Amino acid sequence: MAGEKRLRKMRNIGFFAHIDAGKTTVTERVLYYTGKIHRMGEVDEGTATMDWMPQEQERGITITSAVTTCFWRDHVIQIIDTPGHVDFTIEVERALRVLDGAIVIFSAVEGVEPQSETIWFQSLRYKVPKICFVNKMDRIGADFFGVIEQMEEKLGANPLPIQIPWGKEGEFRGVVDLIRMKALFWEDETGEKFLEVDVPEELLEEAESVREKMLEKVVETDEELLEKYLDGQILSEKEIKEAIRRATIEQRLQPVLCGAALRNKGIQPLIDAIVDYLPSPLDVPPVKGINPLTGMEETRPSDESAPFCALAFKVMMEQGRKLTYVRIYSGLLREGQEVYNASLGRKETVSRIFEMHANYKKRLEMARAGDIVALMGLKETLTGHTLCDQAHPILLEPIQSYEPVISIAVEPKSSQHQEKLLQALENMAQEDPTFKVKQDEETGQIIISGMGELHLDVILRRIKDEYGLELNAGRPQVVYRETIRERAEVKAEFSRLIEGVKRSVKITLELIPNERGKGIEFIPLLGEGFPQEVLNVIREGVMEATTIGVLGYPLTDLKVLVKEVEFNQEDFMPLILKAALSQAIQEASNKASPILLEPIMELTVVIPTEFMGEVIGDIQARKGRIEEIKTRAQMTILKAEVPLTRLFGYSTDLRSLTQGRGSFSMRFLRYDAVQG
């Protein structure tokens, strides 16, 4: 296999966490200790390497995923650092789609938080092996084993502690390596030097107990090791590590390490674990796709000699030029090479290839299987598109996107900048599949939609900074949907006189309410002999007709049963059929008791227990429903379901209720009927 030795020593990994768990701080330390950077940046100071956008530096949060490459123990580690805020979940989604392994970071104080759960379940969908890092062991309230319990309870994980902390809070000194039974102690402030010593006597009993449980979990995944263990034989370090690696790649176990990134403790063992336990491109199954010519499933192995295949996972506009980030799964790519966009059925030419380090570019002449690089010259390629060799076409599974839940109206302060604003918004929409732009046909008003207030605020600020446009923005509005309460069947006829010939279509269809979150389900009941090309038109027509319902909002959560379609095959026109479908669906929706749906958010609030009564009362006043109350030390964690319309300005209100000591996060849960 071409390039096997290189691929064997490659790790394509990402760092993921809930906001403020210390993910970017961990990434910064990894880059420093691997020699990629020569000075550690700090998030609070706005100097973190991977948070390169001005807004990231000002706000102290990651907004866009950033790519870099570093080296450790003769291995190449390609890293994607992702945002932790729920408004930028698409960045996490597209990173997980192209990575081979993940490091999920938890705060030792807050534990498993809402975005941690979202990330975990996204990673399960893409079958990404994971290791975990419990950060902030130096903080008051740090609880390593409490986080392990939460991982089991909330995530259904099978965590495998391969370290235990040496001290905690202000007394945190280092970690105990349970595989080698050695204690690691960081002696200087930079964290570059650490001492390896015998396990302190006061930790020995606990370390031996946790190690025994660790070994039991490990040998359960390997029959040969289980026999040796039961026979009382001592397992070597090499055997234990190899078994942990296999179980991690098979997603049967998740190794857990700990440290305090801000204090520069625990990072080097984490980098070792990335190399030791996360997969190379050769350890994961070949990527699967569909041959667009035959409709048959095909695979592409991680092999330089295989036909070229890559997935575009991110688009960035840079000074008017388009930069497309791709993961190359197989084959080779050279500057000036023509590639085939199988998603569009068009050829494109790669003019430049870059290795990225945040926003810095290093030009390459060639990229190979396993590489994550950025390309210039691809004018029409978007997120989720497949690039391949036209002689060996393949269409990979696209990246799942999310529907926006909030909208605002915008206009330039000067009317002469209308076209410039539309172009800027179009560029933003190319970068971000969760950002939508539309122009009201009647009023000409521009409406932008996104995943939350912060998401849209960031977009508007970028337009001001990058395009020099001053804007007027309206108040945030919720993005509604509509559905039906009852079943309804209609028989509709649509006819038009076209070029002297009467063209008509008769349709019988039924609408049935569907479960929340199921979207539109198309069910044709037209018999086996029905022409496939007409069926395709019907499917397209149903999807187009449901983009707006009788209440003026997109339809969702219903089944469309098409029972009969009558037309003259000799003068068949797709346009007439689609018009008939639109008319039938509108009539059926009217009969089926249409109702308005609004986004419901899962709200998680962390507050000092003394304020619990006031905060619960406020949530209930917002038509929220309390789902869970947990108390830990002096803090209470509330989980509630609340309509998004009632949460505008919640940050200010919560600060007022808790004297500035409360915090919250929220994520989209589902659409549900508007409450009175």
C-alpha positions as CSV (number, residue, x, y, z in Angstrom):
1,M,0.0,0.0,0.0
2,A,1.5,3.4,-1.1
3,G,2.3,5.7,1.8
4,E,1.5,3.1,4.5
5,K,4.5,4.0,6.7
6,R,3.5,7.7,6.6
7,L,-0.2,7.0,7.3
8,R,0.6,4.6,10.2
9,K,2.3,7.6,12.0
10,M,-0.6,10.1,11.3
11,R,-3.3,11.2,13.7
12,N,-6.3,13.3,12.5
13,I,-7.9,14.5,15.7
14,G,-10.1,17.3,17.1
15,F,-10.6,19.0,20.4
16,F,-14.2,19.3,21.6
17,A,-15.8,20.7,24.7
18,H,-18.6,22.8,26.2
19,I,-17.8,26.5,26.3
20,D,-15.3,27.5,29.0
21,A,-14.1,23.9,29.7
22,G,-10.6,25.0,28.7
23,K,-10.4,23.4,25.2
24,T,-8.5,26.2,23.5
25,T,-6.1,26.4,26.4
26,V,-5.4,22.7,26.1
27,T,-4.9,23.1,22.4
28,E,-2.5,26.0,23.0
29,R,-0.4,23.9,25.4
30,V,-0.3,20.9,22.9
31,L,1.0,23.2,20.2
32,Y,3.6,24.7,22.6
33,Y,5.0,21.3,24.0
34,T,5.1,19.9,20.5
35,G,7.2,22.8,19.3
36,K,4.6,24.2,16.9
37,I,4.5,27.6,18.7
38,H,7.2,29.2,20.9
39,R,5.0,31.1,23.2
40,M,1.8,30.0,24.9
41,G,-1.1,32.2,24.1
42,E,-3.9,32.8,26.5
43,V,-7.7,33.0,25.8
44,D,-8.3,35.7,28.4
45,E,-5.6,37.9,26.9
46,G,-6.8,37.4,23.3
47,T,-3.5,35.8,22.3
48,A,-4.5,32.2,21.6
49,T,-3.0,31.0,18.3
50,M,-6.1,29.0,17.2
51,D,-8.5,31.9,18.1
52,W,-7.2,34.1,15.3
53,M,-10.4,36.0,14.4
54,P,-10.6,39.5,16.0
55,Q,-14.0,38.7,17.5
56,E,-12.7,35.4,19.0
57,Q,-9.9,37.4,20.7
58,E,-12.3,40.1,22.0
59,R,-15.0,37.7,23.2
60,G,-12.7,35.0,24.6
61,I,-14.5,32.2,22.8
62,T,-13.9,30.1,19.7
63,I,-16.3,31.0,16.8
64,T,-14.8,29.1,13.8
65,S,-12.9,25.8,13.7
66,A,-9.2,26.2,13.0
67,V,-6.8,23.6,11.5
68,T,-3.1,23.0,12.3
69,T,-0.4,20.3,12.3
70,C,2.2,19.4,14.9
71,F,4.7,16.6,15.6
72,W,5.2,14.3,18.6
73,R,7.3,11.1,18.9
74,D,7.9,10.9,15.2
75,H,4.1,11.2,14.5
76,V,2.2,13.8,12.5
77,I,-0.9,15.2,14.4
78,Q,-3.4,17.1,12.4
79,I,-5.7,19.1,14.7
80,I,-9.0,20.8,14.3
81,D,-9.9,23.1,17.3
82,T,-13.7,23.6,17.4
83,P,-16.1,26.1,19.1
84,G,-17.8,25.1,22.4
85,H,-20.8,27.4,22.0
86,V,-24.1,25.8,20.9
87,D,-24.7,28.5,18.2
88,F,-21.7,27.1,16.3
89,T,-22.6,23.4,16.4
90,I,-22.2,23.1,12.6
91,E,-18.4,23.6,13.1
92,V,-18.4,20.6,15.4
93,E,-20.5,18.6,13.0
94,R,-18.3,19.1,10.0
95,A,-15.1,18.5,12.0
96,L,-16.3,15.2,13.4
97,R,-17.3,14.1,9.9
98,V,-13.7,14.2,8.6
99,L,-11.7,13.3,11.7
100,D,-10.4,9.8,12.8
101,G,-10.4,10.6,16.6
102,A,-11.5,13.1,19.2
103,I,-10.4,14.5,22.5
104,V,-13.4,15.5,24.6
105,I,-12.5,17.9,27.4
106,F,-14.6,18.2,30.5
107,S,-14.3,20.7,33.4
108,A,-13.5,19.0,36.7
109,V,-16.0,21.4,38.4
110,E,-18.9,21.5,36.0
111,G,-18.6,18.0,34.6
112,V,-20.7,16.8,31.7
113,E,-22.5,20.0,30.4
114,P,-25.2,20.3,27.7
115,Q,-22.8,20.9,24.7
116,S,-20.6,18.0,26.0
117,E,-23.7,15.8,25.5
118,T,-24.4,17.1,22.0
119,I,-20.8,16.6,21.0
120,W,-20.7,13.1,22.4
121,F,-23.8,11.9,20.6
122,Q,-22.6,13.6,17.3
123,S,-19.4,11.6,17.7
124,L,-21.4,8.4,18.1
125,R,-23.3,9.1,14.9
126,Y,-19.9,9.4,13.0
127,K,-18.4,6.5,14.9
128,V,-15.4,8.6,16.1
129,P,-13.1,7.0,18.8
130,K,-12.5,9.2,21.8
131,I,-10.2,9.9,24.7
132,C,-11.3,12.2,27.5
133,F,-9.4,14.9,29.5
134,V,-10.8,16.2,32.8
135,N,-9.4,19.7,32.9
136,K,-9.3,22.4,35.7
137,M,-8.3,19.9,38.4
138,D,-6.8,23.0,40.2
139,R,-10.2,24.7,40.6
140,I,-12.3,24.8,43.8
141,G,-14.9,22.0,43.6
142,A,-12.8,19.8,41.2
143,D,-14.1,16.2,41.3
144,F,-12.4,13.7,38.9
145,F,-14.4,10.7,39.9
146,G,-17.7,12.7,39.9
147,V,-17.0,13.5,36.2
148,I,-16.4,9.8,35.5
149,E,-19.8,9.0,37.1
150,Q,-21.5,11.7,35.0
151,M,-20.0,10.3,31.8
152,E,-21.5,6.9,32.6
153,E,-24.9,8.3,33.7
154,K,-25.4,11.1,31.1
155,L,-23.5,9.8,28.1
156,G,-23.8,6.0,28.5
157,A,-20.0,6.0,28.1
158,N,-17.5,3.4,29.3
159,P,-14.8,5.6,30.7
160,L,-11.4,4.0,31.5
161,P,-9.4,6.1,34.0
162,I,-5.7,5.5,33.1
163,Q,-4.6,8.2,35.5
164,I,-5.8,9.5,38.9
165,P,-5.1,13.1,40.1
166,W,-2.4,13.7,42.6
167,G,-4.2,16.2,44.9
168,K,-6.9,18.6,43.8
169,E,-7.9,22.2,43.9
170,G,-5.0,24.3,45.2
171,E,-3.1,21.2,46.1
172,F,-3.1,19.7,42.6
173,R,0.5,18.6,41.9
174,G,0.2,16.1,39.0
175,V,-1.1,12.7,38.1
176,V,-0.6,9.0,38.8
177,D,0.0,6.9,35.7
178,L,-2.0,3.7,36.4
179,I,-0.5,1.7,33.6
180,R,3.1,2.2,34.8
181,M,2.3,2.9,38.4
182,K,4.4,6.1,38.5
183,A,3.5,9.5,39.7
184,L,4.2,12.6,37.5
185,F,5.0,15.9,39.2
186,W,5.3,19.2,37.3
187,E,8.0,21.2,38.9
188,D,8.2,24.5,36.9
189,E,5.6,27.1,35.9
190,T,6.0,26.5,32.2
191,G,5.2,22.8,32.6
192,E,8.0,21.8,30.3
193,K,9.8,19.7,32.9
194,F,8.1,17.1,35.1
195,L,9.6,14.5,37.4
196,E,8.6,10.8,37.4
197,V,8.6,9.4,41.0
198,D,7.2,6.5,42.9
199,V,3.5,6.7,43.8
200,P,3.2,8.6,47.1
201,E,2.2,6.4,50.0
202,E,-1.0,8.3,50.7
203,L,-2.2,7.5,47.1
204,L,-1.0,4.0,46.8
205,E,-4.1,2.2,48.1
206,E,-6.4,4.3,45.9
207,A,-4.1,3.9,42.8
208,E,-3.9,0.1,43.2
209,S,-7.7,-0.2,43.6
210,V,-8.5,2.0,40.5
211,R,-5.7,0.2,38.5
212,E,-7.3,-3.2,39.3
213,K,-10.7,-1.9,38.0
214,M,-8.9,-0.5,34.9
215,L,-7.3,-3.9,34.2
216,E,-10.6,-5.7,34.6
217,K,-12.2,-3.5,32.1
218,V,-9.3,-3.8,29.6
219,V,-9.1,-7.6,29.8
220,E,-12.8,-7.9,29.2
221,T,-12.2,-6.6,25.7
222,D,-9.4,-9.2,24.9
223,E,-9.9,-13.0,25.4
224,E,-6.1,-13.7,25.3
225,L,-5.4,-11.1,28.0
226,L,-8.4,-12.3,30.0
227,E,-6.9,-15.8,30.3
228,K,-3.5,-14.5,31.3
229,Y,-5.1,-12.2,33.9
230,L,-7.3,-14.9,35.4
231,D,-4.2,-17.2,35.5
232,G,-2.5,-14.6,37.7
233,Q,0.1,-13.6,35.1
234,I,1.5,-10.1,35.1
235,L,0.5,-8.1,32.1
236,S,3.2,-6.0,30.4
237,E,2.9,-2.3,29.7
238,K,3.0,-3.0,26.0
239,E,0.1,-5.6,26.3
240,I,-2.1,-3.2,28.3
241,K,-1.5,-0.3,25.9
242,E,-2.2,-2.3,22.8
243,A,-5.4,-3.7,24.3
244,I,-6.5,-0.2,25.3
245,R,-5.7,1.0,21.8
246,R,-7.8,-1.7,20.2
247,A,-10.8,-1.1,22.6
248,T,-10.6,2.7,22.0
249,I,-10.6,2.3,18.2
250,E,-13.5,-0.2,18.5
251,Q,-15.3,2.4,20.7
252,R,-15.7,-0.1,23.6
253,L,-13.7,2.1,26.0
254,Q,-12.8,5.8,26.4
255,P,-9.4,6.4,28.2
256,V,-9.7,9.3,30.7
257,L,-6.8,11.5,31.7
258,C,-6.7,14.7,33.8
259,G,-4.7,17.9,34.4
260,A,-4.9,21.6,34.7
261,A,-4.1,23.2,31.3
262,L,-3.9,26.8,32.7
263,R,-1.3,25.6,35.2
264,N,0.5,23.7,32.5
265,K,0.0,20.3,34.1
266,G,-1.0,17.0,32.5
267,I,-0.5,17.9,28.8
268,Q,2.4,15.8,27.8
269,P,0.7,12.5,28.9
270,L,-2.4,13.6,26.9
271,I,-0.3,14.0,23.7
272,D,1.2,10.6,24.4
273,A,-2.3,9.2,24.7
274,I,-3.3,10.8,21.3
275,V,-0.4,8.8,19.7
276,D,-0.9,5.7,21.8
277,Y,-4.7,5.2,21.6
278,L,-6.3,7.2,18.8
279,P,-6.4,5.7,15.3
280,S,-4.3,6.4,12.2
281,P,-6.2,6.7,8.9
282,L,-5.3,3.0,8.4
283,D,-7.1,1.9,11.6
284,V,-10.5,3.2,10.6
285,P,-12.7,1.6,7.9
286,P,-12.4,2.8,4.3
287,V,-14.7,5.6,3.6
288,K,-18.0,4.6,1.8
289,G,-19.8,6.3,-1.0
290,I,-22.1,5.8,-3.9
291,N,-21.0,5.6,-7.5
292,P,-23.2,8.2,-9.2
293,L,-23.1,6.3,-12.5
294,T,-24.1,2.8,-11.1
295,G,-25.9,3.7,-7.9
296,M,-23.7,1.0,-6.2
297,E,-21.8,1.4,-2.9
298,E,-18.1,1.7,-3.2
299,T,-15.2,2.3,-0.8
300,R,-11.9,4.2,-0.9
301,P,-9.0,3.0,1.2
302,S,-6.4,5.2,2.8
303,D,-4.0,4.6,0.0
304,E,-2.0,7.1,-2.1
305,S,-2.3,4.8,-5.2
306,A,-6.1,4.6,-5.0
307,P,-8.3,6.9,-7.1
308,F,-8.4,10.5,-5.6
309,C,-11.3,11.2,-3.2
310,A,-11.8,14.1,-0.8
311,L,-14.6,15.7,1.1
312,A,-15.0,19.5,1.4
313,F,-15.9,20.2,5.0
314,K,-15.4,24.0,5.4
315,V,-15.4,27.1,3.2
316,M,-13.8,30.5,4.2
317,M,-13.9,33.7,2.2
318,E,-10.5,35.4,2.5
319,Q,-10.2,38.9,1.0
320,G,-12.7,38.0,-1.7
321,R,-11.0,34.6,-2.4
322,K,-12.5,31.3,-1.5
323,L,-10.5,28.9,0.6
324,T,-12.0,25.3,0.7
325,Y,-10.9,22.9,3.4
326,V,-10.8,19.3,2.5
327,R,-10.0,15.9,4.0
328,I,-8.3,13.7,1.4
329,Y,-9.3,10.1,1.9
330,S,-7.4,8.4,-1.0
331,G,-5.1,9.2,-3.9
332,L,-2.9,12.3,-4.6
333,L,-3.7,15.9,-5.4
334,R,-1.3,18.3,-7.1
335,E,-1.4,22.0,-7.8
336,G,-3.2,22.7,-11.1
337,Q,-5.0,19.4,-11.1
338,E,-8.5,19.1,-12.4
339,V,-10.9,17.4,-10.0
340,Y,-14.5,16.3,-10.4
341,N,-17.2,17.6,-8.1
342,A,-19.5,14.6,-7.9
343,S,-22.1,16.6,-5.9
344,L,-22.5,19.0,-8.8
345,G,-21.4,16.9,-11.7
346,R,-18.8,19.5,-12.7
347,K,-15.1,19.8,-13.1
348,E,-13.0,22.3,-11.1
349,T,-9.3,23.2,-11.1
350,V,-7.2,23.4,-7.9
351,S,-4.9,26.4,-8.3
352,R,-3.2,26.3,-4.9
353,I,-2.8,23.8,-2.0
354,F,-2.0,25.0,1.5
355,E,-1.1,23.4,4.9
356,M,-2.9,25.5,7.5
357,H,-1.8,26.8,10.9
358,A,-4.9,28.7,12.1
359,N,-5.0,31.6,9.5
360,Y,-1.4,31.1,8.3
361,K,-0.8,29.3,5.1
362,K,2.1,27.2,3.9
363,R,2.0,26.4,0.2
364,L,2.3,22.8,-0.9
365,E,2.9,21.3,-4.3
366,M,1.0,18.1,-3.5
367,A,-1.3,16.6,-0.8
368,R,-1.8,12.9,-0.2
369,A,-4.3,10.4,1.4
370,G,-4.9,11.3,5.0
371,D,-4.0,15.0,4.7
372,I,-6.3,17.9,5.8
373,V,-5.5,20.9,3.6
374,A,-7.0,24.1,2.2
375,L,-7.5,24.6,-1.6
376,M,-7.9,27.7,-3.8
377,G,-9.5,27.8,-7.2
378,L,-12.7,25.9,-6.4
379,K,-15.4,28.4,-7.4
380,E,-18.5,26.3,-6.9
381,T,-17.6,23.7,-4.3
382,L,-19.4,24.0,-1.0
383,T,-19.4,22.3,2.4
384,G,-20.3,18.6,2.1
385,H,-19.3,18.3,-1.6
386,T,-17.3,15.3,-2.8
387,L,-14.2,15.9,-5.0
388,C,-12.9,12.9,-6.9
389,D,-11.3,11.5,-10.0
390,Q,-13.9,11.7,-12.9
391,A,-12.8,8.3,-14.2
392,H,-13.6,6.8,-10.8
393,P,-16.6,8.9,-9.5
394,I,-17.9,8.5,-5.9
395,L,-20.4,10.5,-3.9
396,L,-19.7,10.5,-0.1
397,E,-22.4,11.1,2.5
398,P,-22.9,14.9,2.8
399,I,-22.5,16.7,6.1
400,Q,-25.7,17.1,8.1
401,S,-26.8,20.7,8.7
402,Y,-29.2,22.4,11.0
403,E,-32.2,24.6,10.5
404,P,-32.1,28.1,11.9
405,V,-34.3,29.1,14.8
406,I,-34.0,32.9,15.0
407,S,-34.2,35.7,12.4
408,I,-33.7,39.4,12.1
409,A,-34.3,42.0,9.4
410,V,-31.2,44.0,8.3
411,E,-30.6,46.9,5.9
412,P,-27.6,49.0,5.0
413,K,-27.6,52.5,6.5
414,S,-27.1,53.8,3.0
415,S,-29.5,52.4,0.4
416,Q,-26.7,52.5,-2.3
417,H,-24.9,49.7,-0.4
418,Q,-27.9,47.2,-0.8
419,E,-26.1,45.1,-3.5
420,K,-22.9,45.1,-1.6
421,L,-24.7,43.9,1.5
422,L,-26.4,41.1,-0.4
423,Q,-23.1,39.9,-1.8
424,A,-21.5,40.0,1.7
425,L,-24.4,37.9,3.1
426,E,-24.2,35.5,0.2
427,N,-20.5,35.0,1.0
428,M,-21.3,34.3,4.7
429,A,-24.0,31.8,3.7
430,Q,-21.4,29.9,1.5
431,E,-19.2,29.6,4.6
432,D,-21.9,28.6,7.0
433,P,-24.7,26.2,6.0
434,T,-26.7,27.1,9.2
435,F,-26.9,30.8,8.1
436,K,-29.7,31.6,5.7
437,V,-30.6,34.8,3.8
438,K,-33.8,35.6,2.0
439,Q,-35.4,38.8,0.6
440,D,-39.1,39.4,1.2
441,E,-40.7,39.5,-2.2
442,E,-43.3,42.0,-1.2
443,T,-41.3,44.5,1.0
444,G,-37.8,43.8,-0.4
445,Q,-36.6,43.5,3.2
446,I,-33.6,41.3,3.8
447,I,-34.1,38.6,6.5
448,I,-31.2,36.7,7.9
449,S,-31.6,33.5,10.0
450,G,-29.2,31.6,12.3
451,M,-28.8,29.3,15.3
452,G,-29.0,32.0,18.0
453,E,-28.5,35.6,19.0
454,L,-24.7,35.2,19.3
455,H,-24.5,33.5,15.9
456,L,-26.3,36.5,14.2
457,D,-24.4,39.1,16.3
458,V,-21.1,37.6,15.1
459,I,-22.2,37.6,11.4
460,L,-23.3,41.3,11.6
461,R,-20.1,42.3,13.3
462,R,-18.1,40.5,10.5
463,I,-20.0,42.3,7.8
464,K,-19.1,45.6,9.5
465,D,-15.4,44.7,10.0
466,E,-14.7,42.8,6.8
467,Y,-16.9,44.7,4.3
468,G,-17.0,48.2,6.0
469,L,-20.8,48.2,6.0
470,E,-22.9,50.0,8.6
471,L,-26.2,48.2,9.2
472,N,-29.6,48.7,10.8
473,A,-30.9,45.5,12.4
474,G,-34.4,44.8,13.7
475,R,-35.3,42.9,16.8
476,P,-34.7,39.1,16.9
477,Q,-37.7,37.1,15.7
478,V,-38.3,33.3,16.2
479,V,-38.3,31.1,13.1
480,Y,-41.7,29.4,13.2
481,R,-42.9,26.3,11.5
482,E,-46.4,24.9,11.0
483,T,-48.0,21.4,11.0
484,I,-51.4,19.8,11.2
485,R,-53.6,18.4,14.0
486,E,-55.8,16.1,12.0
487,R,-55.8,13.8,8.9
488,A,-57.2,15.2,5.7
489,E,-57.6,13.8,2.2
490,V,-58.2,15.8,-1.0
491,K,-58.8,15.2,-4.7
492,A,-57.5,18.1,-6.7
493,E,-57.4,18.9,-10.4
494,F,-55.1,21.5,-12.0
495,S,-55.3,22.5,-15.7
496,R,-53.8,25.1,-17.9
497,L,-54.1,26.0,-21.6
498,I,-50.6,26.0,-22.9
499,E,-49.9,26.6,-26.6
500,G,-53.5,25.8,-27.4
501,V,-53.4,22.5,-25.6
502,K,-55.2,21.8,-22.3
503,R,-52.8,20.2,-19.8
504,S,-54.3,18.8,-16.7
505,V,-53.4,16.6,-13.7
506,K,-55.7,15.0,-11.1
507,I,-54.2,14.1,-7.7
508,T,-55.5,12.3,-4.7
509,L,-53.4,12.7,-1.5
510,E,-53.7,12.6,2.2
511,L,-51.9,14.4,5.0
512,I,-51.4,12.7,8.3
513,P,-49.8,14.3,11.5
514,N,-46.3,12.9,12.2
515,E,-44.2,12.8,15.4
516,R,-42.4,15.9,16.4
517,G,-39.0,16.2,14.8
518,K,-39.8,13.8,11.9
519,G,-40.1,16.4,9.3
520,I,-41.8,15.7,6.0
521,E,-42.3,12.0,5.1
522,F,-43.2,11.3,1.5
523,I,-45.1,8.0,1.0
524,P,-46.1,7.2,-2.6
525,L,-49.0,4.6,-2.9
526,L,-49.0,4.5,-6.8
527,G,-48.3,0.9,-7.6
528,E,-45.2,-0.9,-8.9
529,G,-45.6,0.0,-12.6
530,F,-45.7,3.8,-12.0
531,P,-43.0,5.6,-14.1
532,Q,-39.9,6.3,-11.9
533,E,-39.2,9.7,-13.6
534,V,-42.7,10.9,-12.7
535,L,-42.3,9.7,-9.2
536,N,-39.1,11.7,-8.9
537,V,-41.0,14.8,-10.0
538,I,-43.7,14.1,-7.4
539,R,-41.1,13.8,-4.7
540,E,-39.5,17.1,-5.7
541,G,-43.0,18.7,-5.9
542,V,-44.0,17.6,-2.4
543,M,-40.8,19.0,-0.9
544,E,-41.2,22.3,-2.8
545,A,-44.9,22.6,-1.9
546,T,-44.2,22.1,1.8
547,T,-41.8,25.0,2.0
548,I,-44.7,27.3,2.9
549,G,-48.0,26.3,4.4
550,V,-51.4,28.0,4.8
551,L,-50.2,30.0,7.9
552,G,-47.2,31.4,5.9
553,Y,-44.5,29.2,7.5
554,P,-42.7,26.0,6.3
555,L,-44.6,22.8,6.9
556,T,-43.0,20.0,9.0
557,D,-43.9,16.9,11.0
558,L,-46.4,15.4,8.6
559,K,-46.8,12.4,6.2
560,V,-47.8,13.1,2.6
561,L,-49.5,10.0,1.1
562,V,-49.9,10.4,-2.7
563,K,-52.6,7.8,-3.6
564,E,-53.6,8.6,-7.2
565,V,-52.1,10.7,-10.0
566,E,-53.8,11.0,-13.4
567,F,-52.2,12.7,-16.4
568,N,-51.8,12.3,-20.1
569,Q,-48.3,10.8,-20.7
570,E,-48.1,12.3,-24.2
571,D,-48.3,15.9,-23.1
572,F,-46.9,15.4,-19.5
573,M,-45.3,18.6,-18.1
574,P,-43.5,18.5,-14.7
575,L,-44.5,22.1,-14.0
576,I,-48.2,21.2,-14.2
577,L,-47.7,18.2,-11.9
578,K,-45.9,20.3,-9.3
579,A,-48.6,23.0,-9.5
580,A,-51.3,20.4,-8.9
581,L,-49.3,19.0,-5.9
582,S,-48.9,22.5,-4.4
583,Q,-52.7,23.1,-4.8
584,A,-53.6,19.8,-3.2
585,I,-51.2,20.2,-0.2
586,Q,-52.6,23.7,0.5
587,E,-56.2,22.4,0.3
588,A,-55.4,19.4,2.6
589,S,-53.5,21.6,5.1
590,N,-56.5,23.9,5.4
591,K,-58.8,21.0,6.1
592,A,-56.3,19.4,8.6
593,S,-56.5,22.1,11.3
594,P,-53.1,23.8,10.8
595,I,-51.2,24.9,13.9
596,L,-48.1,27.0,14.5
597,L,-44.9,25.5,16.0
598,E,-42.2,27.4,17.8
599,P,-38.7,26.3,18.8
600,I,-38.4,24.8,22.3
601,M,-35.0,25.1,24.0
602,E,-33.3,23.0,26.6
603,L,-32.2,25.5,29.2
604,T,-29.5,24.6,31.7
605,V,-29.0,27.1,34.6
606,V,-26.2,26.9,37.2
607,I,-26.9,29.1,40.2
608,P,-26.0,29.4,43.9
609,T,-28.7,27.3,45.8
610,E,-29.9,30.4,47.7
611,F,-31.4,31.8,44.5
612,M,-33.2,28.6,43.4
613,G,-36.7,29.8,44.3
614,E,-36.5,33.1,42.3
615,V,-35.0,31.4,39.3
616,I,-37.5,28.6,39.2
617,G,-40.3,31.1,39.5
618,D,-38.9,33.2,36.6
619,I,-38.6,30.1,34.4
620,Q,-42.2,29.1,35.1
621,A,-43.3,32.7,34.3
622,R,-41.6,32.2,30.9
623,K,-43.9,29.2,30.2
624,G,-41.0,26.9,31.0
625,R,-41.2,23.4,32.5
626,I,-38.6,22.3,35.0
627,E,-37.3,18.9,34.0
628,E,-34.5,18.3,36.5
629,I,-33.0,19.8,39.7
630,K,-29.6,18.7,41.0
631,T,-27.6,20.2,43.9
632,R,-23.9,19.9,44.1
633,A,-22.0,21.6,47.0
634,Q,-23.5,25.1,47.2
635,M,-24.6,25.2,43.6
636,T,-27.9,24.0,41.9
637,I,-28.2,22.9,38.3
638,L,-31.7,23.4,36.8
639,K,-32.7,21.8,33.5
640,A,-35.9,23.2,31.9
641,E,-37.7,23.3,28.5
642,V,-38.6,26.8,27.6
643,P,-40.0,28.4,24.3
644,L,-37.2,30.4,22.6
645,T,-39.5,33.5,22.3
646,R,-39.4,33.7,26.1
647,L,-35.6,33.6,26.4
648,F,-34.6,36.9,24.6
649,G,-32.7,38.9,27.1
650,Y,-32.5,36.1,29.6
651,S,-28.8,36.7,30.3
652,T,-29.5,40.1,31.8
653,D,-32.5,38.9,33.8
654,L,-30.5,35.9,35.2
655,R,-27.6,38.2,36.3
656,S,-30.2,40.5,38.1
657,L,-31.9,37.5,39.8
658,T,-28.6,36.0,41.0
659,Q,-26.5,39.1,41.7
660,G,-24.3,38.2,38.7
661,R,-23.5,34.7,40.0
662,G,-25.7,32.6,37.7
663,S,-24.8,31.2,34.3
664,F,-26.8,29.4,31.7
665,S,-26.6,27.6,28.3
666,M,-29.3,26.5,25.9
667,R,-29.7,24.3,22.9
668,F,-32.4,23.6,20.4
669,L,-34.6,20.7,21.4
670,R,-37.6,20.5,19.1
671,Y,-40.4,22.4,17.5
672,D,-43.7,22.3,19.5
673,A,-47.1,23.9,19.4
674,V,-47.2,27.6,20.4
675,Q,-48.4,28.1,23.9
676,G,-51.1,30.7,24.5
